[in-house]
Amino acid sequence: MKDIWIRLSSVQDVQRFVGALVPLEGDFEFIADHLILDARSLMGIFGLDLKHPLHLRVYNDSPENMAALAPYRTDTEDTEHE
């Protein structure tokens, strides 16, 4: 399991992000305040505050999954946000 931070700045970013997650193995969850949300949920993502980076929990941090997430990341491999 790995926690990373991503940025989705537009409707197109959200659509591309969800499209990138669909074929991947494992679970992906956004953590926002007291909510845990399936990161493959378009409607759920639009309920989040997209002005700020989003906390994403990745349950299968395989190289393939991490490569698919790389375009959206705002952190680096060496930086972990709590």
C-alpha positions as CSV (number, residue, x, y, z in Angstrom):
1,M,0.0,0.0,0.0
2,K,1.2,3.5,-0.8
3,D,-0.2,7.0,-0.2
4,I,0.4,9.6,-2.8
5,W,-0.9,13.0,-3.8
6,I,-2.3,13.8,-7.2
7,R,-3.8,16.8,-8.9
8,L,-6.8,16.8,-11.2
9,S,-7.2,20.3,-12.6
10,S,-10.0,19.9,-15.2
11,V,-12.9,17.7,-16.2
12,Q,-10.7,16.2,-18.8
13,D,-8.0,15.3,-16.2
14,V,-10.7,13.5,-14.1
15,Q,-11.9,11.6,-17.1
16,R,-8.4,10.6,-18.2
17,F,-7.5,9.6,-14.6
18,V,-10.5,7.3,-14.2
19,G,-9.9,5.9,-17.6
20,A,-6.3,5.1,-16.7
21,L,-7.4,3.4,-13.4
22,V,-10.1,1.1,-15.0
23,P,-7.7,-1.5,-16.4
24,L,-5.4,-1.5,-13.4
25,E,-5.3,-4.3,-10.8
26,G,-6.0,-3.3,-7.2
27,D,-8.0,-0.8,-5.3
28,F,-7.6,3.0,-5.3
29,E,-9.2,5.3,-2.8
30,F,-9.3,9.0,-2.2
31,I,-9.1,10.0,1.4
32,A,-10.7,13.4,2.1
33,D,-11.5,14.5,5.7
34,H,-13.7,11.7,7.0
35,L,-14.5,10.3,3.6
36,I,-13.0,7.3,1.8
37,L,-14.0,7.2,-1.9
38,D,-13.5,4.8,-4.7
39,A,-11.1,6.6,-7.1
40,R,-12.7,5.0,-10.1
41,S,-16.0,6.9,-9.4
42,L,-16.4,9.9,-11.7
43,M,-19.3,11.2,-9.7
44,G,-17.5,10.8,-6.4
45,I,-14.4,12.7,-7.7
46,F,-16.5,15.6,-8.8
47,G,-17.8,15.9,-5.2
48,L,-14.2,16.6,-4.0
49,D,-12.4,19.9,-3.9
50,L,-10.3,19.8,-7.0
51,K,-8.5,23.1,-6.2
52,H,-6.1,21.2,-4.0
53,P,-4.1,18.0,-4.4
54,L,-6.0,14.8,-3.5
55,H,-4.8,12.1,-1.2
56,L,-4.8,8.8,-3.1
57,R,-4.3,5.4,-1.4
58,V,-3.0,2.8,-3.8
59,Y,-3.3,-0.8,-2.6
60,N,-1.3,-2.3,-5.4
61,D,1.8,-0.2,-6.0
62,S,3.2,-2.3,-8.8
63,P,5.4,-0.5,-11.3
64,E,2.6,-0.6,-13.9
65,N,0.1,1.0,-11.6
66,M,2.6,3.7,-10.4
67,A,3.6,4.5,-14.1
68,A,-0.1,5.0,-14.9
69,L,-0.5,7.4,-12.0
70,A,2.8,9.3,-12.7
71,P,1.2,12.1,-14.9
72,Y,-1.1,13.1,-12.1
73,R,1.3,13.0,-9.1
74,T,2.2,16.2,-7.2
75,D,4.6,14.4,-4.9
76,T,7.8,12.3,-5.6
77,E,8.7,8.8,-4.6
78,D,10.8,10.1,-1.8
79,T,8.1,12.4,-0.3
80,E,5.3,10.9,1.8
81,H,2.4,13.2,3.0
82,E,0.6,12.3,6.1
